[in-house]
């Protein structure tokens, strides 16, 4: 595979903090992690809004997308194009984009001409027709997929037919927390001397918190010092449709079971610093989720990475992460089993500590810097995938050669010569002109005439480029100057050996192929005056360029003995260099392959 320099311009698309949802937190975390681990990279985000007023986003968010406005997706695609983005990292969940099954995202991605790396936060085992259609289009448009569990890889292959070579399994990132005694943090939330059970995250019925509350009487019967902290605001979408009905039902259940002094609701969206304190102070983390088809859980990942004892229902992510004694699984909606697991851990501190230690050690692979490095590897693979080996079938295919378009060549040329560089399609005056590029442009005009016949407009370009080369040659030093400012001031007394030889190449090309007598006569003067200094050059590239120039010259003047003598001299030098540096495994003229 072709080797690429690490990706430098990355756009992250998804929900973004301060919007309150797991994907918003994840998008912000991965964006900041990559930016922190790769300071050379330019990372910015495009945030999806679920309300007209949007959110008070940080500076990292450069543009916003209205979830249900298809035209805003088009504007976002245009924004990425004009900002030289190299890779687009998309966070995918069906519910966060507009259209049937989030199909507005497909319209957006279809307009991008960039490598797309899609992180899948949900992978359905039984998708409906619209969801399946969206997934198939995602597969067509995404260079790579990132999933957070091996189960996700299996589902992509089995259900959606995704090529396994384009799937990267990268765990959910976690904050890097030390392996510490929970008692260190308990005074912060008035839990000193207590055994703390914790569940955190945005509240919704699929979290199954009522199962944990119903387990508490059996837990308290054996461990009366237990308290259960439920940390997090109700999910905003649930608030919009049902207000606080779910939270109130949990509070009612706690009261009915006489647990008002053991169950504590922290009804707010906590900061990262607060969250670290709650996690640090927890003895056992509970995830009694009700849905088996949960492929990732950020709250599970965070507490796992902190080395907490975890009791969970066997949803996909938990089943994989807590395997090999790194946590305990209990059946769905089974309060008795949950109580038995918690009591078993509290009755055996040694077992619980061993479980915690195994989780914490595995969690070192999940800290955000590690995850950022693996994401960058995926980004680099996505870019490398743009250049694929040509198959035998492609080699045999006949292609129609498109009509030559010269608009940019004319745009890049003024009365002095051709500009070195453009900013997009606009000439860059700051870097102005050089002999190298005017020689290349002159060679092109000669071959254009040979292929397409005489054209007054092309003759005018050729005249401009040749005039530049004539002005670049300094008769006193017998060398070509190379760089010129936009004010037509030479920026050096003589150019590189390579640029000198390239100018000779251009002159030789005109002598060998041009039908314009004026071009041929002036090129002959340049060639004759510029050839002799090459004897004193040390650059093998300059020797090679001059040999190309001599070859073209001798097509017209094969009897020139002095030029033929120079041809033999430079050929011998190159062959001596090749013999000195080449080997069966290194067929080259120097010890390194370089470009000047």
VEXKOL-691597 format. One line per 2 residues: their letters; for each residue x, y, z of C-alpha. Coordinates in steps of 0.2 Angstrom, whole numbers. Example, Ala and Ser with C-alpha at 12.3 -4.5 7.8 and 13.67 -1.06 7.14 Angstrom:
BEGIN
AS> 62 -22 39 | 68 -5 36 $
***
This chain:
BEGIN
XX> 0 0 0 | 6 18 -4 $
XX> 13 27 11 | 5 43 16 $
XX> 10 57 28 | -1 58 43 $
XX> -18 66 39 | -17 85 43 $
XX> -35 92 39 | -50 82 47 $
XX> -68 87 49 | -78 78 63 $
XX> -97 77 59 | -110 73 72 $
XX> -119 81 88 | -107 91 98 $
XX> -107 98 116 | -115 107 125 $
XX> -129 97 116 | -133 84 129 $
XX> -132 67 122 | -119 53 121 $
XX> -114 56 103 | -111 74 106 $
XX> -99 70 120 | -91 57 110 $
XX> -88 68 95 | -81 82 106 $
XX> -70 69 115 | -63 61 99 $
XX> -60 78 90 | -51 85 105 $
XX> -41 68 107 | -35 68 89 $
XX> -31 87 90 | -21 84 106 $
XX> -11 69 101 | -7 76 83 $
XX> -3 95 86 | 1 97 67 $
XX> -17 92 62 | -31 104 59 $
XX> -46 97 67 | -64 105 67 $
XX> -81 100 69 | -98 101 60 $
XX> -112 100 73 | -130 94 69 $
XX> -143 104 78 | -160 97 83 $
XX> -167 114 87 | -168 131 77 $
XX> -158 141 90 | -143 129 90 $
XX> -131 128 104 | -117 139 112 $
XX> -104 129 104 | -85 130 107 $
XX> -73 137 94 | -69 120 88 $
XX> -86 119 79 | -84 129 63 $
XX> -101 126 55 | -119 120 60 $
XX> -131 108 51 | -150 110 53 $
XX> -155 92 56 | -171 92 46 $
XX> -165 105 32 | -158 96 17 $
XX> -151 112 10 | -140 115 25 $
XX> -131 98 22 | -127 104 4 $
XX> -120 120 12 | -109 110 24 $
XX> -102 99 10 | -97 115 1 $
XX> -89 121 16 | -78 106 18 $
XX> -73 107 0 | -67 125 1 $
XX> -57 121 18 | -46 108 10 $
XX> -52 94 22 | -43 78 19 $
XX> -54 66 29 | -72 67 35 $
XX> -75 58 52 | -94 54 53 $
XX> -103 49 69 | -118 39 64 $
XX> -134 35 73 | -150 34 63 $
XX> -159 46 75 | -148 61 74 $
XX> -149 65 55 | -165 71 46 $
XX> -175 61 33 | -181 43 34 $
XX> -169 33 44 | -157 48 44 $
XX> -156 48 25 | -151 67 24 $
XX> -134 61 29 | -133 51 13 $
XX> -137 66 3 | -123 75 12 $
XX> -110 62 10 | -114 59 -8 $
XX> -109 77 -12 | -92 75 -4 $
XX> -77 70 -14 | -67 66 1 $
XX> -62 50 10 | -76 46 23 $
XX> -73 36 39 | -89 32 48 $
XX> -90 27 66 | -106 17 69 $
XX> -114 20 86 | -128 8 82 $
XX> -128 -8 72 | -145 -16 70 $
XX> -147 -35 69 | -164 -33 61 $
XX> -165 -16 51 | -181 -11 42 $
XX> -181 -7 24 | -176 11 25 $
XX> -162 8 38 | -155 -6 27 $
XX> -155 6 12 | -146 19 22 $
XX> -133 6 28 | -130 0 10 $
XX> -127 18 4 | -116 21 19 $
XX> -106 6 14 | -104 13 -4 $
XX> -99 30 2 | -88 26 17 $
XX> -69 22 14 | -69 14 31 $
XX> -80 9 45 | -76 11 64 $
XX> -85 0 76 | -82 -1 95 $
XX> -84 -20 98 | -80 -36 88 $
XX> -99 -40 88 | -100 -24 77 $
XX> -88 -31 65 | -98 -47 64 $
XX> -114 -39 61 | -107 -28 47 $
XX> -100 -43 38 | -115 -55 41 $
XX> -130 -43 40 | -124 -29 28 $
XX> -111 -38 18 | -97 -26 22 $
XX> -79 -30 16 | -70 -35 32 $
XX> -54 -26 25 | -63 -9 27 $
XX> -68 -12 46 | -58 -6 60 $
XX> -62 -11 78 | -57 4 90 $
XX> -64 4 107 | -74 18 115 $
XX> -61 31 122 | -60 33 141 $
XX> -52 46 152 | -36 41 160 $
XX> -40 39 179 | -28 31 192 $
XX> -33 15 201 | -38 22 217 $
XX> -48 18 233 | -66 24 231 $
XX> -65 32 249 | -54 46 242 $
XX> -69 54 233 | -84 49 244 $
XX> -84 65 255 | -87 75 240 $
XX> -105 69 239 | -108 65 257 $
XX> -106 46 256 | -91 43 268 $
XX> -93 26 276 | -105 21 263 $
XX> -104 8 249 | -109 17 234 $
XX> -118 9 219 | -118 21 204 $
XX> -128 23 187 | -125 38 177 $
XX> -130 45 160 | -145 53 152 $
XX> -161 45 160 | -173 35 148 $
XX> -183 19 151 | -171 8 141 $
XX> -158 11 155 | -168 -1 166 $
XX> -165 8 182 | -181 2 190 $
XX> -172 -16 190 | -158 -9 200 $
XX> -170 0 212 | -180 -16 215 $
XX> -164 -26 219 | -160 -14 233 $
XX> -170 -21 247 | -161 -38 245 $
XX> -144 -29 244 | -148 -19 259 $
XX> -153 -34 269 | -135 -40 269 $
XX> -126 -23 266 | -136 -10 275 $
XX> -122 3 272 | -126 3 253 $
XX> -132 19 244 | -137 20 226 $
XX> -133 36 216 | -142 39 200 $
XX> -133 54 191 | -139 63 176 $
XX> -153 73 168 | -167 65 159 $
XX> -164 64 140 | -169 80 132 $
XX> -180 71 119 | -189 62 133 $
XX> -192 79 141 | -199 85 125 $
XX> -212 72 124 | -215 65 142 $
XX> -208 78 153 | -201 70 169 $
XX> -213 55 169 | -199 42 169 $
XX> -189 50 183 | -205 53 193 $
XX> -209 34 191 | -192 30 198 $
XX> -194 41 213 | -211 34 216 $
XX> -204 16 216 | -190 21 228 $
XX> -203 28 240 | -215 13 239 $
XX> -200 2 243 | -195 14 258 $
XX> -178 18 249 | -179 37 251 $
XX> -163 37 262 | -153 25 250 $
XX> -158 31 233 | -151 48 228 $
XX> -155 57 211 | -143 70 205 $
XX> -154 77 192 | -142 87 181 $
XX> -130 85 167 | -113 84 176 $
XX> -96 91 170 | -82 80 166 $
XX> -73 85 182 | -89 80 192 $
XX> -91 64 183 | -73 59 187 $
XX> -77 62 205 | -93 51 205 $
XX> -84 37 196 | -70 38 207 $
XX> -81 37 223 | -91 22 216 $
XX> -88 4 222 | -99 -5 210 $
XX> -106 2 194 | -123 -4 188 $
XX> -129 -5 170 | -146 -14 170 $
XX> -150 -9 152 | -165 -18 144 $
XX> -160 -19 126 | -148 -32 120 $
XX> -144 -24 104 | -133 -10 111 $
XX> -116 -11 102 | -108 3 113 $
XX> -110 12 129 | -100 27 134 $
XX> -104 26 152 | -99 7 153 $
XX> -83 11 144 | -79 26 156 $
XX> -82 16 172 | -73 1 165 $
XX> -58 11 161 | -57 18 178 $
XX> -56 0 185 | -73 -1 193 $
XX> -82 -17 198 | -97 -18 186 $
XX> -113 -28 186 | -122 -27 170 $
XX> -136 -35 159 | -128 -44 144 $
XX> -131 -32 130 | -118 -34 116 $
XX> -105 -21 122 | -105 -27 140 $
XX> -104 -45 135 | -88 -42 126 $
XX> -80 -29 137 | -84 -38 154 $
XX> -78 -55 147 | -64 -65 156 $
XX> -68 -60 173 | -68 -41 170 $
XX> -86 -39 176 | -102 -48 180 $
XX> -117 -51 169 | -135 -54 175 $
XX> -151 -58 165 | -161 -44 159 $
XX> -175 -37 170 | -169 -49 184 $
XX> -168 -39 201 | -165 -55 211 $
XX> -150 -59 200 | -143 -42 201 $
XX> -145 -42 220 | -136 -58 221 $
XX> -121 -52 210 | -119 -36 220 $
XX> -120 -45 237 | -108 -58 231 $
XX> -95 -45 226 | -97 -36 243 $
XX> -95 -52 252 | -78 -55 243 $
XX> -67 -40 243 | -53 -49 236 $
XX> -63 -55 221 | -69 -38 218 $
XX> -52 -30 218 | -45 -43 206 $
XX> -60 -39 194 | -57 -21 195 $
XX> -38 -23 192 | -42 -34 176 $
XX> -53 -20 170 | -41 -6 174 $
XX> -27 -15 165 | -38 -18 149 $
XX> -44 0 150 | -26 7 147 $
XX> -29 2 129 | -44 13 129 $
XX> -38 30 135 | -41 44 123 $
XX> -23 46 117 | -22 28 112 $
XX> -39 29 103 | -34 45 94 $
XX> -19 36 87 | -29 22 81 $
XX> -42 34 73 | -27 43 64 $
XX> -22 26 57 | -39 23 50 $
XX> -39 41 43 | -22 37 34 $
XX> -29 21 27 | -44 30 20 $
XX> -33 42 11 | -21 28 5 $
XX> -37 19 -1 | -39 33 -14 $
XX> -24 25 -24 | -28 7 -28 $
XX> -18 -5 -38 | -24 -6 -56 $
XX> -32 -23 -60 | -29 -33 -76 $
XX> -47 -29 -81 | -44 -10 -79 $
XX> -28 -11 -89 | -37 -19 -104 $
XX> -51 -6 -104 | -51 7 -117 $
XX> -53 25 -111 | -58 40 -122 $
XX> -45 54 -120 | -54 70 -115 $
XX> -53 86 -125 | -38 96 -119 $
XX> -43 111 -108 | -31 125 -107 $
XX> -41 138 -97 | -30 136 -82 $
XX> -14 137 -92 | -20 154 -99 $
XX> -26 159 -81 | -8 155 -74 $
XX> 1 165 -87 | 4 184 -89 $
XX> 16 194 -100 | 31 188 -90 $
XX> 28 170 -89 | 19 156 -80 $
XX> 16 157 -61 | 24 144 -50 $
XX> 8 141 -39 | -10 144 -38 $
XX> -22 147 -23 | -36 135 -28 $
XX> -38 142 -46 | -30 159 -43 $
XX> -12 163 -47 | -1 166 -32 $
XX> 8 182 -34 | 18 180 -18 $
XX> 28 165 -26 | 28 172 -43 $
XX> 39 164 -57 | 53 152 -59 $
XX> 64 145 -73 | 59 127 -69 $
XX> 40 130 -72 | 43 141 -88 $
XX> 54 127 -95 | 40 114 -92 $
XX> 27 126 -99 | 38 129 -115 $
XX> 40 110 -117 | 21 108 -116 $
XX> 18 121 -130 | 30 112 -141 $
XX> 21 95 -139 | 4 103 -141 $
XX> 9 110 -158 | 15 93 -163 $
XX> -1 85 -158 | -14 98 -162 $
XX> -5 109 -175 | -1 127 -175 $
XX> -12 138 -164 | -9 157 -163 $
XX> -14 157 -144 | -2 143 -140 $
XX> 12 151 -150 | 9 167 -139 $
XX> 11 156 -124 | 27 148 -130 $
XX> 34 165 -135 | 31 171 -117 $
XX> 39 156 -109 | 54 156 -121 $
XX> 57 175 -118 | 57 171 -99 $
XX> 71 158 -102 | 81 170 -112 $
XX> 80 183 -99 | 84 170 -86 $
XX> 101 166 -94 | 115 177 -87 $
XX> 128 178 -101 | 141 183 -88 $
XX> 140 168 -77 | 133 156 -91 $
XX> 120 151 -79 | 101 152 -78 $
XX> 93 161 -64 | 78 152 -57 $
XX> 67 162 -45 | 59 179 -50 $
XX> 48 190 -39 | 31 197 -46 $
XX> 40 214 -48 | 52 205 -60 $
XX> 67 205 -48 | 79 190 -48 $
XX> 80 183 -31 | 97 174 -34 $
XX> 112 176 -45 | 111 159 -51 $
XX> 98 145 -50 | 100 127 -45 $
XX> 109 115 -57 | 93 105 -59 $
XX> 84 121 -65 | 98 125 -77 $
XX> 97 108 -85 | 78 109 -86 $
XX> 80 125 -96 | 92 116 -108 $
XX> 79 102 -109 | 66 114 -115 $
XX> 78 122 -128 | 83 105 -134 $
XX> 64 100 -136 | 61 115 -147 $
XX> 76 111 -158 | 70 93 -160 $
XX> 51 96 -163 | 46 114 -166 $
XX> 42 121 -183 | 44 139 -178 $
XX> 60 145 -184 | 61 159 -172 $
XX> 59 147 -157 | 72 135 -165 $
XX> 85 149 -168 | 83 157 -150 $
XX> 83 139 -142 | 99 135 -152 $
XX> 108 150 -144 | 102 145 -126 $
XX> 107 127 -129 | 124 131 -135 $
XX> 128 144 -122 | 121 134 -108 $
XX> 128 117 -112 | 146 119 -107 $
XX> 144 123 -88 | 135 106 -86 $
XX> 153 98 -86 | 156 106 -69 $
XX> 139 101 -62 | 138 87 -48 $
XX> 119 84 -48 | 115 67 -56 $
XX> 97 74 -60 | 105 89 -69 $
XX> 115 76 -79 | 100 66 -83 $
XX> 90 82 -88 | 104 87 -100 $
XX> 105 70 -108 | 86 72 -112 $
XX> 90 89 -119 | 105 82 -129 $
XX> 94 68 -136 | 81 80 -142 $
XX> 95 91 -150 | 103 77 -159 $
XX> 86 73 -167 | 89 88 -177 $
XX> 108 90 -177 | 114 72 -176 $
XX> 131 77 -183 | 136 89 -169 $
XX> 152 81 -162 | 154 92 -147 $
XX> 137 88 -141 | 139 70 -144 $
XX> 155 71 -134 | 145 79 -119 $
XX> 132 65 -121 | 146 51 -119 $
XX> 153 61 -104 | 137 63 -94 $
XX> 131 45 -98 | 148 38 -91 $
XX> 146 49 -75 | 128 42 -73 $
XX> 133 24 -75 | 148 26 -64 $
XX> 136 32 -50 | 124 18 -53 $
XX> 138 5 -52 | 144 13 -36 $
XX> 127 14 -27 | 116 0 -34 $
XX> 113 -17 -28 | 101 -31 -33 $
XX> 89 -24 -20 | 92 -6 -24 $
XX> 92 -1 -43 | 96 17 -41 $
XX> 110 30 -44 | 111 36 -26 $
XX> 110 29 -9 | 93 38 -7 $
XX> 79 43 -19 | 77 62 -17 $
XX> 69 76 -27 | 75 94 -28 $
***
